[in-house]
Amino acid sequence: MTKNSEHLQWLHNRMIHVYGESPNVDFLNRFRTIIEDVKEKEDNFERYLKYLESREDVKEKGPIQEKLVIPKTTKEQRVQLNEGYDQN
C-alpha cells in the first residue's frame, strides 16, 4: 500500500510534469513542505513501532496491530452519552 507521503509526492510531480505548473509557485512550495512533514511523521511512527516490537515486554503480549476492542454499551449508556446533541 502506498504511503500518504508517496501519494502526495505523486500528485506534486503530476502537477509539474503533466499540467505544466512551475515548481516555484507558492502552492507547490507549500505542498513540498506538507509532504516533508507527512513523511517525517510516517518515518517516526514506523521507528516507534519497530522500537515497540523489539521490546521483550511487548513481545510477550502479542503483536501491536491487534484489533481495537470496543467496549459494549447499554442503550441507557448510549442515550446518556448522546444527551445534549441534536439528533437532526
HTML snippet that shows the backbone in 3Dmol.js (N, CA, C, O; Angstrom):
<script src="https://3Dmol.org/build/3Dmol-min.js"></script>
<div id="view" style="width:600px;height:400px;position:relative"></div>
<script>
const pdb = `
ATOM      1  N   MET A   1       0.841  -1.180   0.000  1.00  0.00           N
ATOM      2  CA  MET A   1       0.000   0.000   0.000  1.00  0.00           C
ATOM      3  C   MET A   1       0.887   1.245   0.000  1.00  0.00           C
ATOM      4  O   MET A   1       1.905   1.299   0.691  1.00  0.00           O
ATOM      5  N   THR A   2       0.497   2.209  -0.761  1.00  0.00           N
ATOM      6  CA  THR A   2       1.265   3.441  -0.881  1.00  0.00           C
ATOM      7  C   THR A   2       1.106   4.292   0.381  1.00  0.00           C
ATOM      8  O   THR A   2       0.011   4.425   0.926  1.00  0.00           O
ATOM      9  N   LYS A   3       2.207   4.852   0.821  1.00  0.00           N
ATOM     10  CA  LYS A   3       2.149   5.768   1.960  1.00  0.00           C
ATOM     11  C   LYS A   3       1.522   7.082   1.505  1.00  0.00           C
ATOM     12  O   LYS A   3       1.538   7.415   0.320  1.00  0.00           O
ATOM     13  N   ASN A   4       0.974   7.817   2.459  1.00  0.00           N
ATOM     14  CA  ASN A   4       0.371   9.111   2.134  1.00  0.00           C
ATOM     15  C   ASN A   4       1.399  10.062   1.521  1.00  0.00           C
ATOM     16  O   ASN A   4       1.084  10.786   0.577  1.00  0.00           O
ATOM     17  N   SER A   5       2.614  10.065   2.047  1.00  0.00           N
ATOM     18  CA  SER A   5       3.644  10.971   1.523  1.00  0.00           C
ATOM     19  C   SER A   5       3.997  10.624   0.082  1.00  0.00           C
ATOM     20  O   SER A   5       4.267  11.518  -0.719  1.00  0.00           O
ATOM     21  N   GLU A   6       3.997   9.336  -0.255  1.00  0.00           N
ATOM     22  CA  GLU A   6       4.297   8.930  -1.631  1.00  0.00           C
ATOM     23  C   GLU A   6       3.194   9.372  -2.585  1.00  0.00           C
ATOM     24  O   GLU A   6       3.466   9.800  -3.707  1.00  0.00           O
ATOM     25  N   HIS A   7       1.959   9.266  -2.136  1.00  0.00           N
ATOM     26  CA  HIS A   7       0.841   9.688  -2.977  1.00  0.00           C
ATOM     27  C   HIS A   7       0.860  11.208  -3.168  1.00  0.00           C
ATOM     28  O   HIS A   7       0.629  11.702  -4.272  1.00  0.00           O
ATOM     29  N   LEU A   8       1.131  11.931  -2.108  1.00  0.00           N
ATOM     30  CA  LEU A   8       1.223  13.392  -2.226  1.00  0.00           C
ATOM     31  C   LEU A   8       2.361  13.797  -3.162  1.00  0.00           C
ATOM     32  O   LEU A   8       2.222  14.739  -3.943  1.00  0.00           O
ATOM     33  N   GLN A   9       3.480  13.087  -3.084  1.00  0.00           N
ATOM     34  CA  GLN A   9       4.601  13.384  -3.984  1.00  0.00           C
ATOM     35  C   GLN A   9       4.213  13.108  -5.430  1.00  0.00           C
ATOM     36  O   GLN A   9       4.596  13.855  -6.330  1.00  0.00           O
ATOM     37  N   TRP A  10       3.454  12.039  -5.659  1.00  0.00           N
ATOM     38  CA  TRP A  10       2.975  11.726  -6.997  1.00  0.00           C
ATOM     39  C   TRP A  10       2.085  12.855  -7.531  1.00  0.00           C
ATOM     40  O   TRP A  10       2.209  13.257  -8.687  1.00  0.00           O
ATOM     41  N   LEU A  11       1.181  13.363  -6.669  1.00  0.00           N
ATOM     42  CA  LEU A  11       0.332  14.486  -7.079  1.00  0.00           C
ATOM     43  C   LEU A  11       1.175  15.717  -7.412  1.00  0.00           C
ATOM     44  O   LEU A  11       0.923  16.396  -8.407  1.00  0.00           O
ATOM     45  N   HIS A  12       2.163  15.996  -6.588  1.00  0.00           N
ATOM     46  CA  HIS A  12       3.067  17.128  -6.800  1.00  0.00           C
ATOM     47  C   HIS A  12       3.759  17.004  -8.161  1.00  0.00           C
ATOM     48  O   HIS A  12       3.774  17.948  -8.951  1.00  0.00           O
ATOM     49  N   ASN A  13       4.326  15.831  -8.418  1.00  0.00           N
ATOM     50  CA  ASN A  13       5.028  15.616  -9.687  1.00  0.00           C
ATOM     51  C   ASN A  13       4.080  15.715 -10.876  1.00  0.00           C
ATOM     52  O   ASN A  13       4.454  16.226 -11.932  1.00  0.00           O
ATOM     53  N   ARG A  14       2.869  15.233 -10.707  1.00  0.00           N
ATOM     54  CA  ARG A  14       1.884  15.300 -11.789  1.00  0.00           C
ATOM     55  C   ARG A  14       1.531  16.752 -12.121  1.00  0.00           C
ATOM     56  O   ARG A  14       1.392  17.115 -13.289  1.00  0.00           O
ATOM     57  N   MET A  15       1.387  17.577 -11.077  1.00  0.00           N
ATOM     58  CA  MET A  15       1.083  18.992 -11.325  1.00  0.00           C
ATOM     59  C   MET A  15       2.180  19.662 -12.141  1.00  0.00           C
ATOM     60  O   MET A  15       1.906  20.530 -12.970  1.00  0.00           O
ATOM     61  N   ILE A  16       3.415  19.257 -11.904  1.00  0.00           N
ATOM     62  CA  ILE A  16       4.544  19.868 -12.616  1.00  0.00           C
ATOM     63  C   ILE A  16       4.693  19.283 -14.014  1.00  0.00           C
ATOM     64  O   ILE A  16       4.788  20.023 -14.993  1.00  0.00           O
ATOM     65  N   HIS A  17       4.715  17.949 -14.110  1.00  0.00           N
ATOM     66  CA  HIS A  17       5.074  17.309 -15.375  1.00  0.00           C
ATOM     67  C   HIS A  17       3.896  17.100 -16.324  1.00  0.00           C
ATOM     68  O   HIS A  17       4.096  17.059 -17.538  1.00  0.00           O
ATOM     69  N   VAL A  18       2.684  16.968 -15.809  1.00  0.00           N
ATOM     70  CA  VAL A  18       1.526  16.757 -16.678  1.00  0.00           C
ATOM     71  C   VAL A  18       0.803  18.069 -16.952  1.00  0.00           C
ATOM     72  O   VAL A  18       0.422  18.357 -18.087  1.00  0.00           O
ATOM     73  N   TYR A  19       0.618  18.863 -15.893  1.00  0.00           N
ATOM     74  CA  TYR A  19      -0.148  20.097 -16.043  1.00  0.00           C
ATOM     75  C   TYR A  19       0.719  21.330 -16.274  1.00  0.00           C
ATOM     76  O   TYR A  19       0.197  22.426 -16.481  1.00  0.00           O
ATOM     77  N   GLY A  20       2.039  21.158 -16.242  1.00  0.00           N
ATOM     78  CA  GLY A  20       2.948  22.237 -16.588  1.00  0.00           C
ATOM     79  C   GLY A  20       3.091  23.354 -15.568  1.00  0.00           C
ATOM     80  O   GLY A  20       3.509  24.459 -15.916  1.00  0.00           O
ATOM     81  N   GLU A  21       2.747  23.080 -14.306  1.00  0.00           N
ATOM     82  CA  GLU A  21       2.935  24.098 -13.266  1.00  0.00           C
ATOM     83  C   GLU A  21       4.419  24.298 -12.999  1.00  0.00           C
ATOM     84  O   GLU A  21       5.205  23.354 -13.073  1.00  0.00           O
ATOM     85  N   SER A  22       4.792  25.517 -12.693  1.00  0.00           N
ATOM     86  CA  SER A  22       6.174  25.800 -12.312  1.00  0.00           C
ATOM     87  C   SER A  22       6.406  25.262 -10.903  1.00  0.00           C
ATOM     88  O   SER A  22       5.558  25.461 -10.033  1.00  0.00           O
ATOM     89  N   PRO A  23       7.528  24.588 -10.649  1.00  0.00           N
ATOM     90  CA  PRO A  23       7.786  24.077  -9.295  1.00  0.00           C
ATOM     91  C   PRO A  23       8.024  25.189  -8.273  1.00  0.00           C
ATOM     92  O   PRO A  23       8.091  24.922  -7.073  1.00  0.00           O
ATOM     93  N   ASN A  24       8.150  26.425  -8.736  1.00  0.00           N
ATOM     94  CA  ASN A  24       8.457  27.527  -7.831  1.00  0.00           C
ATOM     95  C   ASN A  24       7.236  28.324  -7.386  1.00  0.00           C
ATOM     96  O   ASN A  24       7.384  29.298  -6.648  1.00  0.00           O
ATOM     97  N   VAL A  25       6.031  27.938  -7.813  1.00  0.00           N
ATOM     98  CA  VAL A  25       4.845  28.683  -7.369  1.00  0.00           C
ATOM     99  C   VAL A  25       4.591  28.409  -5.893  1.00  0.00           C
ATOM    100  O   VAL A  25       4.981  27.371  -5.358  1.00  0.00           O
ATOM    101  N   ASP A  26       3.928  29.365  -5.247  1.00  0.00           N
ATOM    102  CA  ASP A  26       3.726  29.296  -3.799  1.00  0.00           C
ATOM    103  C   ASP A  26       3.049  28.008  -3.353  1.00  0.00           C
ATOM    104  O   ASP A  26       3.480  27.376  -2.389  1.00  0.00           O
ATOM    105  N   PHE A  27       1.977  27.615  -4.061  1.00  0.00           N
ATOM    106  CA  PHE A  27       1.223  26.465  -3.571  1.00  0.00           C
ATOM    107  C   PHE A  27       2.024  25.168  -3.687  1.00  0.00           C
ATOM    108  O   PHE A  27       1.814  24.255  -2.888  1.00  0.00           O
ATOM    109  N   LEU A  28       2.936  25.058  -4.660  1.00  0.00           N
ATOM    110  CA  LEU A  28       3.767  23.852  -4.748  1.00  0.00           C
ATOM    111  C   LEU A  28       4.907  23.887  -3.732  1.00  0.00           C
ATOM    112  O   LEU A  28       5.325  22.843  -3.233  1.00  0.00           O
ATOM    113  N   ASN A  29       5.410  25.084  -3.424  1.00  0.00           N
ATOM    114  CA  ASN A  29       6.397  25.191  -2.341  1.00  0.00           C
ATOM    115  C   ASN A  29       5.776  24.741  -1.022  1.00  0.00           C
ATOM    116  O   ASN A  29       6.390  23.998  -0.257  1.00  0.00           O
ATOM    117  N   ARG A  30       4.554  25.200  -0.766  1.00  0.00           N
ATOM    118  CA  ARG A  30       3.850  24.816   0.458  1.00  0.00           C
ATOM    119  C   ARG A  30       3.532  23.304   0.441  1.00  0.00           C
ATOM    120  O   ARG A  30       3.615  22.633   1.470  1.00  0.00           O
ATOM    121  N   PHE A  31       3.175  22.796  -0.722  1.00  0.00           N
ATOM    122  CA  PHE A  31       2.863  21.375  -0.871  1.00  0.00           C
ATOM    123  C   PHE A  31       4.081  20.520  -0.521  1.00  0.00           C
ATOM    124  O   PHE A  31       3.950  19.486   0.134  1.00  0.00           O
ATOM    125  N   ARG A  32       5.272  20.958  -0.962  1.00  0.00           N
ATOM    126  CA  ARG A  32       6.504  20.215  -0.626  1.00  0.00           C
ATOM    127  C   ARG A  32       6.747  20.210   0.877  1.00  0.00           C
ATOM    128  O   ARG A  32       7.190  19.206   1.434  1.00  0.00           O
ATOM    129  N   THR A  33       6.456  21.329   1.532  1.00  0.00           N
ATOM    130  CA  THR A  33       6.609  21.402   2.987  1.00  0.00           C
ATOM    131  C   THR A  33       5.665  20.415   3.670  1.00  0.00           C
ATOM    132  O   THR A  33       6.046  19.732   4.620  1.00  0.00           O
ATOM    133  N   ILE A  34       4.433  20.351   3.175  1.00  0.00           N
ATOM    134  CA  ILE A  34       3.455  19.407   3.733  1.00  0.00           C
ATOM    135  C   ILE A  34       3.911  17.975   3.513  1.00  0.00           C
ATOM    136  O   ILE A  34       3.809  17.148   4.419  1.00  0.00           O
ATOM    137  N   ILE A  35       4.413  17.668   2.318  1.00  0.00           N
ATOM    138  CA  ILE A  35       4.894  16.314   2.011  1.00  0.00           C
ATOM    139  C   ILE A  35       6.029  15.926   2.954  1.00  0.00           C
ATOM    140  O   ILE A  35       6.048  14.812   3.477  1.00  0.00           O
ATOM    141  N   GLU A  36       6.966  16.832   3.171  1.00  0.00           N
ATOM    142  CA  GLU A  36       8.086  16.547   4.075  1.00  0.00           C
ATOM    143  C   GLU A  36       7.599  16.301   5.491  1.00  0.00           C
ATOM    144  O   GLU A  36       8.105  15.413   6.177  1.00  0.00           O
ATOM    145  N   ASP A  37       6.615  17.082   5.938  1.00  0.00           N
ATOM    146  CA  ASP A  37       6.061  16.923   7.280  1.00  0.00           C
ATOM    147  C   ASP A  37       5.364  15.570   7.424  1.00  0.00           C
ATOM    148  O   ASP A  37       5.559  14.874   8.420  1.00  0.00           O
ATOM    149  N   VAL A  38       4.560  15.200   6.442  1.00  0.00           N
ATOM    150  CA  VAL A  38       3.860  13.909   6.482  1.00  0.00           C
ATOM    151  C   VAL A  38       4.872  12.768   6.464  1.00  0.00           C
ATOM    152  O   VAL A  38       4.731  11.805   7.218  1.00  0.00           O
ATOM    153  N   LYS A  39       5.889  12.867   5.612  1.00  0.00           N
ATOM    154  CA  LYS A  39       6.905  11.813   5.523  1.00  0.00           C
ATOM    155  C   LYS A  39       7.651  11.655   6.844  1.00  0.00           C
ATOM    156  O   LYS A  39       7.909  10.536   7.288  1.00  0.00           O
ATOM    157  N   GLU A  40       7.995  12.772   7.466  1.00  0.00           N
ATOM    158  CA  GLU A  40       8.691  12.722   8.753  1.00  0.00           C
ATOM    159  C   GLU A  40       7.831  12.028   9.807  1.00  0.00           C
ATOM    160  O   GLU A  40       8.333  11.214  10.582  1.00  0.00           O
ATOM    161  N   LYS A  41       6.539  12.348   9.837  1.00  0.00           N
ATOM    162  CA  LYS A  41       5.644  11.715  10.812  1.00  0.00           C
ATOM    163  C   LYS A  41       5.486  10.228  10.529  1.00  0.00           C
ATOM    164  O   LYS A  41       5.444   9.424  11.460  1.00  0.00           O
ATOM    165  N   GLU A  42       5.399   9.853   9.254  1.00  0.00           N
ATOM    166  CA  GLU A  42       5.308   8.432   8.904  1.00  0.00           C
ATOM    167  C   GLU A  42       6.576   7.694   9.328  1.00  0.00           C
ATOM    168  O   GLU A  42       6.502   6.598   9.884  1.00  0.00           O
ATOM    169  N   ASP A  43       7.733   8.289   9.068  1.00  0.00           N
ATOM    170  CA  ASP A  43       9.008   7.657   9.437  1.00  0.00           C
ATOM    171  C   ASP A  43       9.128   7.511  10.947  1.00  0.00           C
ATOM    172  O   ASP A  43       9.556   6.469  11.444  1.00  0.00           O
ATOM    173  N   ASN A  44       8.746   8.566  11.681  1.00  0.00           N
ATOM    174  CA  ASN A  44       8.808   8.498  13.142  1.00  0.00           C
ATOM    175  C   ASN A  44       7.887   7.420  13.685  1.00  0.00           C
ATOM    176  O   ASN A  44       8.248   6.700  14.616  1.00  0.00           O
ATOM    177  N   PHE A  45       6.695   7.307  13.105  1.00  0.00           N
ATOM    178  CA  PHE A  45       5.749   6.294  13.550  1.00  0.00           C
ATOM    179  C   PHE A  45       6.279   4.892  13.280  1.00  0.00           C
ATOM    180  O   PHE A  45       6.140   4.003  14.119  1.00  0.00           O
ATOM    181  N   GLU A  46       6.890   4.689  12.102  1.00  0.00           N
ATOM    182  CA  GLU A  46       7.471   3.381  11.776  1.00  0.00           C
ATOM    183  C   GLU A  46       8.601   3.029  12.743  1.00  0.00           C
ATOM    184  O   GLU A  46       8.696   1.891  13.202  1.00  0.00           O
ATOM    185  N   ARG A  47       9.456   4.004  13.052  1.00  0.00           N
ATOM    186  CA  ARG A  47      10.543   3.751  14.002  1.00  0.00           C
ATOM    187  C   ARG A  47       9.980   3.398  15.382  1.00  0.00           C
ATOM    188  O   ARG A  47      10.500   2.517  16.067  1.00  0.00           O
ATOM    189  N   TYR A  48       8.919   4.091  15.776  1.00  0.00           N
ATOM    190  CA  TYR A  48       8.308   3.827  17.074  1.00  0.00           C
ATOM    191  C   TYR A  48       7.725   2.416  17.118  1.00  0.00           C
ATOM    192  O   TYR A  48       7.886   1.714  18.116  1.00  0.00           O
ATOM    193  N   LEU A  49       7.051   1.993  16.049  1.00  0.00           N
ATOM    194  CA  LEU A  49       6.508   0.631  16.007  1.00  0.00           C
ATOM    195  C   LEU A  49       7.621  -0.402  16.075  1.00  0.00           C
ATOM    196  O   LEU A  49       7.487  -1.405  16.776  1.00  0.00           O
ATOM    197  N   LYS A  50       8.724  -0.174  15.354  1.00  0.00           N
ATOM    198  CA  LYS A  50       9.850  -1.115  15.405  1.00  0.00           C
ATOM    199  C   LYS A  50      10.442  -1.170  16.803  1.00  0.00           C
ATOM    200  O   LYS A  50      10.816  -2.239  17.285  1.00  0.00           O
ATOM    201  N   TYR A  51      10.526  -0.015  17.451  1.00  0.00           N
ATOM    202  CA  TYR A  51      11.033   0.023  18.819  1.00  0.00           C
ATOM    203  C   TYR A  51      10.127  -0.793  19.744  1.00  0.00           C
ATOM    204  O   TYR A  51      10.609  -1.591  20.549  1.00  0.00           O
ATOM    205  N   LEU A  52       8.822  -0.588  19.625  1.00  0.00           N
ATOM    206  CA  LEU A  52       7.896  -1.329  20.479  1.00  0.00           C
ATOM    207  C   LEU A  52       7.974  -2.827  20.219  1.00  0.00           C
ATOM    208  O   LEU A  52       7.940  -3.628  21.154  1.00  0.00           O
ATOM    209  N   GLU A  53       8.078  -3.201  18.957  1.00  0.00           N
ATOM    210  CA  GLU A  53       8.143  -4.620  18.622  1.00  0.00           C
ATOM    211  C   GLU A  53       9.436  -5.265  19.106  1.00  0.00           C
ATOM    212  O   GLU A  53       9.485  -6.480  19.295  1.00  0.00           O
ATOM    213  N   SER A  54      10.473  -4.475  19.308  1.00  0.00           N
ATOM    214  CA  SER A  54      11.747  -5.030  19.771  1.00  0.00           C
ATOM    215  C   SER A  54      11.775  -5.234  21.282  1.00  0.00           C
ATOM    216  O   SER A  54      12.631  -5.953  21.796  1.00  0.00           O
ATOM    217  N   ARG A  55      10.858  -4.616  21.981  1.00  0.00           N
ATOM    218  CA  ARG A  55      10.854  -4.723  23.443  1.00  0.00           C
ATOM    219  C   ARG A  55      10.314  -6.077  23.874  1.00  0.00           C
ATOM    220  O   ARG A  55       9.311  -6.556  23.344  1.00  0.00           O
ATOM    221  N   GLU A  56      10.986  -6.684  24.834  1.00  0.00           N
ATOM    222  CA  GLU A  56      10.602  -8.016  25.317  1.00  0.00           C
ATOM    223  C   GLU A  56       9.230  -8.002  25.978  1.00  0.00           C
ATOM    224  O   GLU A  56       8.441  -8.927  25.783  1.00  0.00           O
ATOM    225  N   ASP A  57       8.936  -6.960  26.761  1.00  0.00           N
ATOM    226  CA  ASP A  57       7.650  -6.929  27.458  1.00  0.00           C
ATOM    227  C   ASP A  57       6.480  -6.808  26.485  1.00  0.00           C
ATOM    228  O   ASP A  57       5.374  -7.251  26.797  1.00  0.00           O
ATOM    229  N   VAL A  58       6.703  -6.218  25.322  1.00  0.00           N
ATOM    230  CA  VAL A  58       5.652  -6.109  24.314  1.00  0.00           C
ATOM    231  C   VAL A  58       5.516  -7.424  23.548  1.00  0.00           C
ATOM    232  O   VAL A  58       4.408  -7.836  23.203  1.00  0.00           O
ATOM    233  N   LYS A  59       6.643  -8.079  23.284  1.00  0.00           N
ATOM    234  CA  LYS A  59       6.605  -9.355  22.570  1.00  0.00           C
ATOM    235  C   LYS A  59       5.750 -10.379  23.312  1.00  0.00           C
ATOM    236  O   LYS A  59       5.053 -11.182  22.692  1.00  0.00           O
ATOM    237  N   GLU A  60       5.807 -10.345  24.626  1.00  0.00           N
ATOM    238  CA  GLU A  60       5.046 -11.293  25.424  1.00  0.00           C
ATOM    239  C   GLU A  60       3.545 -11.083  25.267  1.00  0.00           C
ATOM    240  O   GLU A  60       2.770 -12.031  25.394  1.00  0.00           O
ATOM    241  N   LYS A  61       3.130  -9.854  24.993  1.00  0.00           N
ATOM    242  CA  LYS A  61       1.710  -9.537  24.909  1.00  0.00           C
ATOM    243  C   LYS A  61       1.144  -9.763  23.514  1.00  0.00           C
ATOM    244  O   LYS A  61      -0.074  -9.733  23.339  1.00  0.00           O
ATOM    245  N   GLY A  62       1.988  -9.987  22.528  1.00  0.00           N
ATOM    246  CA  GLY A  62       1.496 -10.246  21.177  1.00  0.00           C
ATOM    247  C   GLY A  62       1.733  -9.058  20.260  1.00  0.00           C
ATOM    248  O   GLY A  62       2.311  -8.052  20.670  1.00  0.00           O
ATOM    249  N   PRO A  63       1.281  -9.179  19.011  1.00  0.00           N
ATOM    250  CA  PRO A  63       1.525  -8.128  18.028  1.00  0.00           C
ATOM    251  C   PRO A  63       0.832  -6.822  18.397  1.00  0.00           C
ATOM    252  O   PRO A  63      -0.221  -6.811  19.035  1.00  0.00           O
ATOM    253  N   ILE A  64       1.449  -5.727  17.979  1.00  0.00           N
ATOM    254  CA  ILE A  64       0.928  -4.401  18.302  1.00  0.00           C
ATOM    255  C   ILE A  64      -0.367  -4.117  17.551  1.00  0.00           C
ATOM    256  O   ILE A  64      -1.280  -3.497  18.097  1.00  0.00           O
ATOM    257  N   GLN A  65      -0.449  -4.564  16.312  1.00  0.00           N
ATOM    258  CA  GLN A  65      -1.599  -4.226  15.490  1.00  0.00           C
ATOM    259  C   GLN A  65      -2.771  -5.178  15.722  1.00  0.00           C
ATOM    260  O   GLN A  65      -3.361  -5.692  14.772  1.00  0.00           O
ATOM    261  N   GLU A  66      -3.101  -5.406  16.983  1.00  0.00           N
ATOM    262  CA  GLU A  66      -4.278  -6.216  17.284  1.00  0.00           C
ATOM    263  C   GLU A  66      -5.515  -5.358  17.067  1.00  0.00           C
ATOM    264  O   GLU A  66      -5.445  -4.130  17.036  1.00  0.00           O
ATOM    265  N   LYS A  67      -6.640  -6.029  16.921  1.00  0.00           N
ATOM    266  CA  LYS A  67      -7.890  -5.293  16.724  1.00  0.00           C
ATOM    267  C   LYS A  67      -8.222  -4.494  17.981  1.00  0.00           C
ATOM    268  O   LYS A  67      -8.000  -4.939  19.107  1.00  0.00           O
ATOM    269  N   LEU A  68      -8.758  -3.306  17.749  1.00  0.00           N
ATOM    270  CA  LEU A  68      -9.212  -2.469  18.846  1.00  0.00           C
ATOM    271  C   LEU A  68     -10.507  -3.045  19.393  1.00  0.00           C
ATOM    272  O   LEU A  68     -11.440  -3.324  18.640  1.00  0.00           O
ATOM    273  N   VAL A  69     -10.558  -3.220  20.691  1.00  0.00           N
ATOM    274  CA  VAL A  69     -11.750  -3.773  21.311  1.00  0.00           C
ATOM    275  C   VAL A  69     -12.624  -2.612  21.770  1.00  0.00           C
ATOM    276  O   VAL A  69     -12.221  -1.802  22.605  1.00  0.00           O
ATOM    277  N   ILE A  70     -13.828  -2.547  21.209  1.00  0.00           N
ATOM    278  CA  ILE A  70     -14.782  -1.509  21.587  1.00  0.00           C
ATOM    279  C   ILE A  70     -15.638  -2.061  22.722  1.00  0.00           C
ATOM    280  O   ILE A  70     -16.271  -3.107  22.573  1.00  0.00           O
ATOM    281  N   PRO A  71     -15.659  -1.356  23.860  1.00  0.00           N
ATOM    282  CA  PRO A  71     -16.453  -1.872  24.965  1.00  0.00           C
ATOM    283  C   PRO A  71     -17.951  -1.841  24.628  1.00  0.00           C
ATOM    284  O   PRO A  71     -18.432  -0.929  23.955  1.00  0.00           O
ATOM    285  N   LYS A  72     -18.658  -2.837  25.101  1.00  0.00           N
ATOM    286  CA  LYS A  72     -20.102  -2.896  24.902  1.00  0.00           C
ATOM    287  C   LYS A  72     -20.768  -1.834  25.770  1.00  0.00           C
ATOM    288  O   LYS A  72     -20.375  -1.617  26.916  1.00  0.00           O
ATOM    289  N   THR A  73     -21.766  -1.184  25.218  1.00  0.00           N
ATOM    290  CA  THR A  73     -22.519  -0.202  25.993  1.00  0.00           C
ATOM    291  C   THR A  73     -23.987  -0.572  25.943  1.00  0.00           C
ATOM    292  O   THR A  73     -24.476  -1.152  24.974  1.00  0.00           O
ATOM    293  N   THR A  74     -24.663  -0.224  27.002  1.00  0.00           N
ATOM    294  CA  THR A  74     -26.096  -0.470  27.040  1.00  0.00           C
ATOM    295  C   THR A  74     -26.810   0.681  26.350  1.00  0.00           C
ATOM    296  O   THR A  74     -26.224   1.734  26.099  1.00  0.00           O
ATOM    297  N   LYS A  75     -28.085   0.464  26.047  1.00  0.00           N
ATOM    298  CA  LYS A  75     -28.876   1.514  25.408  1.00  0.00           C
ATOM    299  C   LYS A  75     -28.931   2.748  26.305  1.00  0.00           C
ATOM    300  O   LYS A  75     -28.862   3.875  25.814  1.00  0.00           O
ATOM    301  N   GLU A  76     -29.052   2.543  27.599  1.00  0.00           N
ATOM    302  CA  GLU A  76     -29.109   3.673  28.535  1.00  0.00           C
ATOM    303  C   GLU A  76     -27.809   4.473  28.510  1.00  0.00           C
ATOM    304  O   GLU A  76     -27.834   5.703  28.563  1.00  0.00           O
ATOM    305  N   GLN A  77     -26.676   3.777  28.429  1.00  0.00           N
ATOM    306  CA  GLN A  77     -25.389   4.469  28.376  1.00  0.00           C
ATOM    307  C   GLN A  77     -25.263   5.287  27.090  1.00  0.00           C
ATOM    308  O   GLN A  77     -24.762   6.411  27.110  1.00  0.00           O
ATOM    309  N   ARG A  78     -25.725   4.714  25.965  1.00  0.00           N
ATOM    310  CA  ARG A  78     -25.651   5.432  24.696  1.00  0.00           C
ATOM    311  C   ARG A  78     -26.539   6.662  24.712  1.00  0.00           C
ATOM    312  O   ARG A  78     -26.147   7.711  24.202  1.00  0.00           O
ATOM    313  N   VAL A  79     -27.741   6.551  25.294  1.00  0.00           N
ATOM    314  CA  VAL A  79     -28.643   7.694  25.400  1.00  0.00           C
ATOM    315  C   VAL A  79     -28.001   8.767  26.264  1.00  0.00           C
ATOM    316  O   VAL A  79     -28.058   9.952  25.937  1.00  0.00           O
ATOM    317  N   GLN A  80     -27.389   8.350  27.370  1.00  0.00           N
ATOM    318  CA  GLN A  80     -26.734   9.283  28.284  1.00  0.00           C
ATOM    319  C   GLN A  80     -25.572  10.010  27.593  1.00  0.00           C
ATOM    320  O   GLN A  80     -25.393  11.213  27.781  1.00  0.00           O
ATOM    321  N   LEU A  81     -24.789   9.281  26.796  1.00  0.00           N
ATOM    322  CA  LEU A  81     -23.665   9.889  26.093  1.00  0.00           C
ATOM    323  C   LEU A  81     -24.126  10.881  25.033  1.00  0.00           C
ATOM    324  O   LEU A  81     -23.424  11.852  24.749  1.00  0.00           O
ATOM    325  N   ASN A  82     -25.295  10.650  24.447  1.00  0.00           N
ATOM    326  CA  ASN A  82     -25.795  11.498  23.365  1.00  0.00           C
ATOM    327  C   ASN A  82     -26.676  12.633  23.840  1.00  0.00           C
ATOM    328  O   ASN A  82     -27.140  13.431  23.025  1.00  0.00           O
ATOM    329  N   GLU A  83     -26.922  12.728  25.148  1.00  0.00           N
ATOM    330  CA  GLU A  83     -27.754  13.824  25.656  1.00  0.00           C
ATOM    331  C   GLU A  83     -27.096  15.150  25.342  1.00  0.00           C
ATOM    332  O   GLU A  83     -25.884  15.314  25.483  1.00  0.00           O
ATOM    333  N   GLY A  84     -27.905  16.077  24.920  1.00  0.00           N
ATOM    334  CA  GLY A  84     -27.390  17.407  24.597  1.00  0.00           C
ATOM    335  C   GLY A  84     -27.004  17.563  23.147  1.00  0.00           C
ATOM    336  O   GLY A  84     -26.731  18.678  22.703  1.00  0.00           O
ATOM    337  N   TYR A  85     -26.972  16.473  22.392  1.00  0.00           N
ATOM    338  CA  TYR A  85     -26.678  16.535  20.981  1.00  0.00           C
ATOM    339  C   TYR A  85     -27.962  16.505  20.188  1.00  0.00           C
ATOM    340  O   TYR A  85     -28.846  15.689  20.451  1.00  0.00           O
ATOM    341  N   ASP A  86     -28.066  17.396  19.216  1.00  0.00           N
ATOM    342  CA  ASP A  86     -29.265  17.444  18.379  1.00  0.00           C
ATOM    343  C   ASP A  86     -29.244  16.255  17.443  1.00  0.00           C
ATOM    344  O   ASP A  86     -28.255  16.040  16.742  1.00  0.00           O
ATOM    345  N   GLN A  87     -30.301  15.487  17.418  1.00  0.00           N
ATOM    346  CA  GLN A  87     -30.372  14.279  16.600  1.00  0.00           C
ATOM    347  C   GLN A  87     -30.713  14.566  15.140  1.00  0.00           C
ATOM    348  O   GLN A  87     -30.667  13.654  14.315  1.00  0.00           O
ATOM    349  N   ASN A  88     -31.052  15.807  14.802  1.00  0.00           N
ATOM    350  CA  ASN A  88     -31.438  16.151  13.421  1.00  0.00           C
ATOM    351  C   ASN A  88     -30.266  16.278  12.526  1.00  0.00           C
ATOM    352  O   ASN A  88     -30.423  16.563  11.339  1.00  0.00           O
TER     353      ASN A  88
END
`;
const viewer = $3Dmol.createViewer("view");
viewer.addModel(pdb, "pdb");
viewer.setStyle({}, {cartoon: {color: "spectrum"}});
viewer.zoomTo();
viewer.render();
</script>
